């Protein structure tokens, strides 16, 4: 949705099937699942503005209970994500409490990765704020000079979010951004989870002049494949590959995003050693 007189945009995201798919592929604590859901919502919101074929990736690293969170979304709406926890630390009960454990040294990385031609772009900033949404909003304020506000809600089987963002350039409506901020703040978590996007947008912004764009479908998508895993094994070098063959044990490689396991037996490894990569296959699931 575009507020042309205010020179701002609003994006709504709702996730159900993606979360159900992730729930089948992992057994993370509740706080980690909530935080990953928030990361996926934010990645989907931000990717709505990319103008190229490729992927936007959000990454959080820290020395706290949360070691790593990755959530990314393609221009066509393909989402995937993963979270890694510090096994030596107690995981809090909520996503907000998990963010609080990050402390000093936590960083947020945003990456724009075009599929074909185009320059890969990456921005890295310290993690600021008490929630993931506040950290990303601070990033846009500090690095991009684009005031951005988020409203997130995560339930048992669904998650939803709204984002408003000022665009570069002047606004015809000098009080417009202030109104949008107040309207966004009035949306409750229950409204976000229970109402569909059209009804929610109308309830909040019916008095504003706005232009609505067609929705984009979101789905779980992981581009891993046996062929890509074979390339990773080859990248370890001939000595490492020879050692794996010498051990005469199957090599299992599991994708951290989708939990798909790829097994390479001794014959597979020998074929790779001799450049016969056809055995590796190339099916993307």
N, C-alpha and C positions, 0 to 999 in steps of 0.2 A: 504494500500500500504506500502511495506517495502523497504527501501533503505539499503540493507545489507552492502554495502561498507562504508556507512556513519554511520551505526548503528542507524538509525532513522526510524520513521514511520510517515505516513500521513493518515489522515482519513477525508473523505468528508461526509457531512450529508445534506440532503434536506428534508424539511417538507412542506407538503401541506394539506393532509387529516387530519393530527393531528390538525393543526391550525384551519381548518374549523370546526372540531368537538368541539374544545374549544370555538370557537366563538359562537356556538349555546348554550353553557352551562353557559355563563356569560356575563356581560355587564360592563367590567372594562374600565377605561380611556385608551386612546391610549398609553400613556407612560407605563402603567402597562402591557398592552398586548405585547408591544414591548420587555419589559424587561423579561416577562415570556417566550416569544419566544426565546430570547437569552439564558435563563436558560435551556430550553428544548434542544436547539442545543448543548450546552456544556455538558449536561447530556448524550445525545446520543453519542457525540464524545468520552467522557471518558469511557462510558460503553463498547465501542468496545474492550477494552483491558482486561475486566474481564474474568477470567478462571473458573468460577463456575456458578452454577445455582442460580440466585438470582437477587438482585436489587442494583443499585447505585443511591444514592440520594444526591442532591445538595440543601442546605438550606442556605438562607441569612436572618439574623435578624438584626433589627436596631431600634433606637429610632426616626428615621426621618419619612418622608412621607411614606416610605416603611417599614411596620412592619414585614412582612414575605413573603418570596418567597420560594416555594418548587418545584423542578423539579426532577423527577426520571425516570429511564429507566431500564427495566429488561434485562437480557442477551438475551432474544428472541426478543427484540425490542419494548416492550410495554411501551409507554410513558404516563405520566400524570403530571399535574402541577397545582399549585394554587398560588394566590398572594393576600395578605391582606394589605390594606392601612390604614394609620392613618387618621381617619375622621376629626380630629381637625386641620389638616394641608392641605395646598393647594398642589395639585398634579401638578408637572411641565408638560410641553407639550411633553418632549422627555424622552427616557429611560436613556440617558446619564445625563440629568439634574436630573432625579429621583435618580440616583446613587449618585449624588453630595450631595443630602440632607441627606444621611446616616450619614456622619460625624463620630465623635469618638464614639466608642462603637459598631459599626457594626461588625458582625462576619460572617464568612463563615464556614459551617460545611459540610464535605463530609462523607458519610456513605456507607459502603459496607455491605449488609445484605444478607447472604446466605439463600436459601430457606430451605434446609435440614440441614445436619450436617455441621459444620464449625463455626468459630468464627466471630462474628460481630465486625467490625472495624470502628472506627470513628476518624476523625481528625478535630480539631477546631482551626481556626486562625483568627486574626483580618482582616477585609476587607481593602485591600490596593489597590490603583489605582483609576483612574477616570471612569473606565468601569468595568462591570462584567467580561469580558474576561481578563482584566489586573489583576483583583483580583485573578482569578483562576490561571493565569500564575504565579503570585507571590507566590501562595500557593505551586505549584509544585517546583518552584525554591528554596523556603525556606525549605519546609518540606520533599520533596522527592528527592531533588537534581537532578531533571529531567527538563532541560530547555524545555519549552513548549510555542508555539506561536499559537494564534488564529486569524482567519479572519472571521468575521460574517457579514451577511447582512440580514435585515428583510424588506420585502416588504408588500404590502397590503394583499396578499393572499398566500404568500409563504415566506420561510426563508431558508437560506443555510449557510454552514460554512465549513471551512477547519481548520485542526489542524495539526501541525507538532510537534513531540516530540522526543528528544534524548533518546536513550535507555541506560541502564547501560552498562559499559564496554568501551574499547577503539574503535576508528574508524580507518579503513584503509585509509580513505580519510580525511586528516587533514583540508581541506578547505570546505568539503562537507556541514557541518552544516551552515556555513556562506552563501553558495550558496542557500541552501534551504530557509533561512530566507529572502534573497533578492527576490527570486522567489515568495514566499508567499506574501510578501509586494506588489508585482506588480499586484496582482489580485484585480480587482475593484469590488465594490459592485454589479454593473450591470452584470458583468461576472458571479459572484456567483449565481445571481438570474436567469439569462437567459440561461446559458449553463448547460447541464447535466454533471454528474460527470465524465464520461469517456472523454468527449471532454475537460473539464476544466483541468483535470489531464494531458492529453496529451499536451495541450497548455503550461502548466507551467513546466512540468517535463520531456518532451520528450527526453532531452539530458542526463538524469540521468538513471543509471542502477537501475531498480526497479522490484519488484515482486508484482503483483496485486492479491488480494484475492476476492472471490465472495461477492457480496453485501448482506446486511442484510436488510430485509424489516422492516419498522417502522410503528407503528399504535398506535392509542389511546387505552389505556387499564387501567381500574380501577378495582382492585380486591375486591371492597366493595360488601357486600351482606346483605340481611336481617338477616341472621344468625350471621354475625359479629356484626351488630348493636345490636342484642339481647344480645350478650355477653358483649357489652359495658354497656348496661342497667343493666345487672346482676352485673357487676363490680362496680356499684354505691353503692351496699350494700342493705340489706333487708329493712332498715329504709326508704331510699330514694325511693325504689320501692313501698313500702306500701303507702308512701305519694302520689305518682303519681296515685295509684289506688284509694285512698281516694278522690282525686280531681275529679275523674270521667270525665276526659277530654282526648281526644286523644293526644298521644305524637308523635310529628313529629321530625324526625332526618334527616337532609339533609347532604349528602356527600359534603365536601368542594372541592373535586377534580372533580367530574362528575356531581354534582348538582342533583343526584338522591335522591328522598325523600322516606323515609320509615316511615309509619304510624303504630302505635301500639295503638289499642283501649283498653278499660278496660278488655275485655276478653283475649286479647293477654297478657296484663301485669299480669293478674291473672294466666294464664298458665305458664308464666315465673316464677312467685313466687312459683309455685308448682312443678317446675322442668320439666314442659311439653314443652320443647324447640322445639318440632316437628312443632309447629305452626309457628315458626320463619322462616322456610324454609332455603334454602342454595344456591339459584341461584346466580351465579356470572355473571355480565353483562360485 
